[in-house]
Amino acid sequence: AKDNPKAYEPSLAKIWSTIGGLYSNTQRFTDSEAMYNAALETYRNLVKNCPEAFEPDLASTLNDLGCLYNDMLRFEDSKKMLMESLEINQHLAIKNPDAYEHDLAITLMNLGNLYYDTQDFINCEAMHKASLDIYIHLSKKNPKAYESDLAMTHLNLGNLYFTTKQLNECETMYKAALEIYQSLTNESPNVYEPYLASIYMNLGNLYSITQRLNECENMYKIALELQERLVRGNPKVYEPDLVKTQYNLGMLYNRLQRFSESETMYKAALKIREHLAKENPEVYEFELAKTYMDLGVLYYNEKRFYESKTMVNATLKLFEVLTKSNIKYEPNYTIAQLQLFWVYVNLKEYSNAYNLGLVYCNI
């Protein structure tokens, strides 16, 4: 490229962009940014001389860099990149919709995700609905190529409506995504089963908050079956999803006063969260503490006070550590102290209860 820039700079920019994607996927964000920016600078220069040939590459690099900045929580930088990509893709799609509408839809979707992350829900909905309109008509022309993108857009809108409590619209979007993912999973289970499990999980969450508890259980159990199969093939990737479903089923069975089944699910979740917390305490210690606490409360309600004492003590130790690192955990710490106080009272360990009560009151 130094000897013959006109001939080789496009290839060099493509390589930089590709390596940027590799670094992004492996969480090497600083290296990824450097690669994308090198590609971006080159494409900007190439566009000056030949916009028709290189504007699509420029738009693609801007889109990728925007997604990277979103992952890095640099939201203003992300928006700047994605808006520039959107502007280019919009005029490319007007000139040649068959070639560039898909790229336009991708950028719209990524902008929607950015607005969701920054809680700009009005613009989020606008971006995802614009993306949905494109994918609907692209899927009619070529369902094999675009149905997975259509399903993902339905899922994104469903998540938005769940967050904004538009629950009827949420169910409509989730069910539309479910129908597509079921069809895709029949053809390519290795690719689409994780998405299918996620949809069942999300529907379970929706039915939980709308008090449709039988349907909630059915959704969670289907998700659980899929995730257990996925974990057997790749535990590192899928255990975090499996444990969420186990925990949610535990809470559901507790609400239904099916305490034996609740205990089974909580203990299954606890086993996974204990080893996840050893590998990555910053991410999983809080979830582990919550699971100890819920088991402790379950045992307390069943008057299994010695078992409750073990669980709540484990909770208290974790929240003590977490509170020292971040004051936001102090309410959890004090709740665990109060729960242990009542366990001591029921075990007639009055001196322990008295001493803990003094500590609690001082806090």
N, C-alpha and C positions, 0 to 999 in steps of 0.2 A: 504493500500500500504506500510506503514511502517512495518507492521508485516509480510507481504507476498508480496514483490515487484513483483516477477515473475507472480503472479496470478492477481494482481490488478493495476500495473502501466499502462498497456495498456488502461484500462478503465478510469483511472484518466487522462491520456493524452488526451483521446477523449473528456472528459468533459471540460478540460481546452481549447481545441481547439474550442469546441462548444460555450462556454461562450465568447471566443475571437471574434467569429463571431457575437454574439449578441451585444457585446460592439461596434464592428466596425459599425454595421448597425445603432446603435443609437448614433454615433458620439462620443463615449467615447474612444478616440484613445489611450490615455495613459493606461487605464485599459485593452484595447484590446491587446496592445503590451505585457503587462505583462503576460496575459493568453497564448498568442501564444508562447512567449518565454519559458514559463514553459513547454508547450507541446513539443516544439522543442527540448529542452534539454533532455526530457525523451525519445523522439523518437530516438534521436541520440544515446543514450545509448542502447536502445533496438535493434537498427540496428546492433550494434557491435556484438551482440550475435546471432541475427536471421534476417539477411538482407532481405531474401525473404518474411518474414511475415510483416515487418514493413517499408520497403522502400516506399511503396505507401503512407502510413500515413505521413512519413517524407516529401515526395515530396508535398503532399497536404498542409501540414502546412507551408512549405517554400513558396508555391504559395500564400497562404492566407496572410502571413506576408509581402510578396512582394507587394501585392495589398494594404495592409494597409499603408505601407511606401509611396507608390505612392500617396495615398489620403492625407498623411501628408506632401507631397512635399519633402520627404527625398529620392530623386531619386537614389542616389548612393546605399543606403541601399536596396532600392527596386530592383535595378538591380542585386545586389549580391544574394538576396534571389531567385529571379525568374530564374537566370542563373543556380543556383544549382538545383532548382526544374526541370528545363529543362533537365539538364544532367541526372538526375535520371529517368525522364519519357522517355527520348529517349532510354535508354537501356532497360527499362521495356517494352516499345512498340515493340522493336526488338524481345524480348523473347516471348511476348504474345500480339500481336497487337489487338486482339479482346477485351482484358480486359483493355488495357492502352492507346490506341490511342486517346480516348476521353480526358483523362487527359493531354496527350501531347498537344492536340489542344487547351485546355483551357490555358495552360501555354504559348503557342505561342501567343495566342490572348492577354493575359495580358502583355506580353513583347511588343507586337505591340502597345498596349495602352500607355505603359510607354515611348516608343520611340516617339510616337506622342506627348505626353505631353512635352517631352524634345526637340522636333523639330528635331529629328534624323529621317528624313522621309525615307531615303534609307533603314535603318534597320526596320523601321516600316512597310514598304511595304513588305519586305522579310518575316517578322514574320506573317503578316496577310495572305499573299498568301500561306505560308506553312500551316497555320491553315485552310484556305479555301480548299486546296487540300484534307485534311483529312476529313473535314465535307462533302465534295461532295460525297466521296465514302461511308462514314458512312450513309449519308442520303439515298443513293440508297438501302442500306441494311435494314434500319429501319427509314423511313421518320418521323414517329410520334415522335421518340425519339430525332432526331437530326436536323430537319428542322428549329427549332427556332434558334439553334446555327448557322446554315448555313446562315440564314437571317441576324443575328447580324454581322457575319463576312463580308457579302456583305455591310452592312451599315457602318462598320468601314472602309472598303476600300473606299467606296464612300466619306466618310468624309475626308479621307486622300487626295483623288484625288481632292476634292473641294478646300482644303487648298492649294494644290500644283498646282492649275489651270489646271489640266488635265481633262478638262470638259467633253469630250466624254466618257472617262473611268468612270468618276464620274456618269454620267447618266446611263451607263450600270449597274454599281453596285447598284445604287438606285432602278432602275427598277427591277432588280433581287430580291432585298430585298422586294420591294413592292408586287411582285407577290406572294411570300411566305407568307408575313404577311396578305395579303388579304385572302388567303386560311385558314390560322390559325385563323383569326378573325371570319370567318364564323362558325368555330367549337367552338371557345372559345372567344367570344367578350370581356368578362370582363378582360381577361388576355392580349389580344393582341391589343385591340383598341388604347392604348397609343402609342405602337410602330408604328402602322399604321398611326396615326396622325403625328408622328414625321417624317416619310418618306415623307408624302405629304408636310409637312412644308419644309423639306430639298429640295425636288424637286422644290417647289415654289421659294426658294432662288436661286437655280441653274438657273431656267428659268428667274429670274429677272436679273441676271448679264449677261445672254446671250441674253437679249432683246426679249425673247419670252413671251411677256407680257400677252397675252390672256391665254396661258397655265399656266403662273405664277398665274394669278387670279384664274383659276380653281383649282389649287393645294391648294392655300391658303384657298379658300372657303370650300373645302372638309375637310381640317384640322380644320378649324373653327367649322364646324358642329360637328365633332367628339369631339373636345375639349369642346365645350359648353355642350355636353351630359356628358362628364366625369366630368366637374366641378359641375354639379348638384349633382353628387354622392359623390364627394370628392373635395371641393373647395380648401382646403389647399394644396393638392398635385398638382392639375392641373391648378390652376389659373396662375402661372408663365408662363406656356406654352401657355395658351389661350391669355394672354396679348401680348406676342410676335407676335402671328399671327394677332391680331387686329392691332397692331402697324405697322406691315409690310404691311398689306392691306391699312392702312392709307397712308403710303408712296407711295405705288403703285398707288392708286387712285389720289394722288397729282401729280405724274408723268404724269398720263393720263389726267390731268386737269378735273377730276371728283370731284370737290371740295366739293360738298355736301356729297358724300359718304366718302371722305377722312375725313371730319370733324366728321362724325358719328363714324368712326373707331377710330380716335384719342381720342374722348371723352369717348368711351367705354374703351379704354386702360387707359386713365387718371383716370377713376373712380376706376379701380382695383389697379393701381400703387399708388394712394394716400393712400389706406388702407394698401397695402403691405409695403410702406415706413414707415408708423407709426409703424408697427410690427417689421420691420427689416431695419432701415434706412441705415446701412452700405452697404447693398446689393442693395437696390432699390431707394435710393435718386437720384443717377445719372440718372437712367432711367426715373424717374419722371420728373427731370429737362429737359431732352431731349424732353419729350412729351409736357410739357408746351411750350418749345421753338418752336417745330414744329407747334403746334396750333397757337402760336403767329405769326409765319411767314405766315401761311395760312391766318389768318385774315388780316394781313398786305397786302398781295397780293390781297385780295378781298376788300381792302380799308375800312375794319372794324377796324378802328384804336383804338377805345376805348376798344374793346374786345382784340385786340392785346396788348395794353398797360397792361391789367390785366394779360395776360398770360406771357408776357416777364418780368414783375415785379416779378412774382412768380418764373420764371427761375432764375432771377438775385439773389434773396434772397437765393435760394438753392445753386447756384454756389459760392456765397460769403462764405457760411458756409463750403462748400466742399473745397474751395481753402485755407481756413485757416488751414484745417487739412492736405491737401496734395497739394503741389504746381503744380502738374500735371494738376489740373483743371483750372489753371489760363487762358489758351487760351479760354476755354469755357466761363469763366467769362467775359473776354474782348469782345468776340463776342456778348454776351448777352447785354453788355453795348452799343455796337455800334448799335445793333438792336433797343434798346430802344431810343437811340439818334434820329434815323430816325422816330420812332413813334412820339416822341415829336415834331419833325420838321413838320410832316404832320398834327399834331393836333394844330400847331401854338403855342405850349407851348415853346416859344423860350428861356425863362430864364432857364427852366429845361434842355433844350437841350444844352444851353451854359455851364451850371454847369457840366453836365454829360460829355460834350466834354472835359472840362478841366481835369476832373478825368481820362478819357480815355487816353488823351495825356500824362499825367504824368506817367501812367502805361507803 
